[in-house]
């Protein structure tokens, strides 16, 4: 038995709504053609995010283990 409880997550994870707002804000900015997120900050899995984004017309690239680039 552990002597300590697991370290609590001090910040809540982002939802679909926050991801949508972030993408909309970035792609509506003049000259901005891409943006990157860290999937560890979201409550959805990487695969869920990729599937939904591609369904909505985004091109999604894995830039690293936890990084997704949207174009």
C-alpha positions as CSV (number, residue, x, y, z in Angstrom):
1,X,0.0,0.0,0.0
2,X,1.3,3.4,-0.9
3,X,2.0,6.0,1.7
4,X,0.8,8.8,-0.5
5,X,-2.2,9.4,-2.6
6,X,-1.6,10.1,-6.3
7,X,-0.8,13.7,-7.1
8,X,-4.0,15.6,-8.0
9,X,-4.3,17.1,-11.4
10,X,-4.2,20.8,-10.5
11,X,-5.9,22.0,-13.7
12,X,-9.0,20.7,-15.4
13,X,-8.7,19.2,-18.9
14,X,-10.1,21.0,-21.9
15,X,-13.3,19.8,-23.6
16,X,-14.6,19.7,-27.2
17,X,-16.0,23.2,-26.7
18,X,-12.7,24.6,-25.7
19,X,-10.9,22.8,-28.5
20,X,-13.4,24.2,-31.0
21,X,-13.1,27.7,-29.7
22,X,-9.3,27.5,-29.8
23,X,-9.2,26.2,-33.4
24,X,-11.8,28.8,-34.6
25,X,-9.9,31.7,-33.0
26,X,-6.6,30.6,-34.5
27,X,-7.9,29.9,-38.0
28,X,-9.9,33.1,-38.2
29,X,-6.8,35.2,-37.4
30,X,-5.3,36.8,-40.6
31,X,-2.4,34.8,-42.0
32,X,-2.7,31.9,-39.6
33,X,-2.8,28.6,-41.5
34,X,-1.9,26.2,-38.8
35,X,-2.0,25.6,-35.1
36,X,-0.7,22.9,-32.7
37,X,-2.1,21.5,-29.5
38,X,-0.8,19.2,-26.7
39,X,-3.3,16.4,-26.4
40,X,-2.5,15.8,-22.7
41,X,-4.4,19.0,-22.0
42,X,-7.7,17.6,-23.4
43,X,-10.2,15.1,-21.9
44,X,-10.5,13.4,-25.3
45,X,-8.1,10.8,-26.7
46,X,-5.7,11.7,-29.5
47,X,-7.6,9.3,-31.9
48,X,-10.9,10.9,-31.0
49,X,-9.6,14.4,-31.7
50,X,-8.0,13.3,-35.0
51,X,-11.1,11.5,-36.2
52,X,-13.5,14.4,-35.4
53,X,-11.1,17.1,-36.8
54,X,-10.7,15.2,-40.1
55,X,-14.4,14.7,-40.3
56,X,-14.8,18.5,-40.1
57,X,-12.2,19.2,-42.8
58,X,-9.0,19.8,-40.9
59,X,-5.8,18.1,-41.9
60,X,-4.2,16.7,-38.7
61,X,-0.5,15.7,-38.4
62,X,1.2,14.1,-35.4
63,X,4.3,16.3,-34.6
64,X,5.3,14.2,-31.7
65,X,4.0,11.8,-29.1
66,X,1.6,14.4,-27.6
67,X,1.5,17.1,-30.3
68,X,-1.1,17.5,-33.0
69,X,-0.8,20.1,-35.8
70,X,-4.0,21.3,-37.5
71,X,-3.9,22.7,-41.0
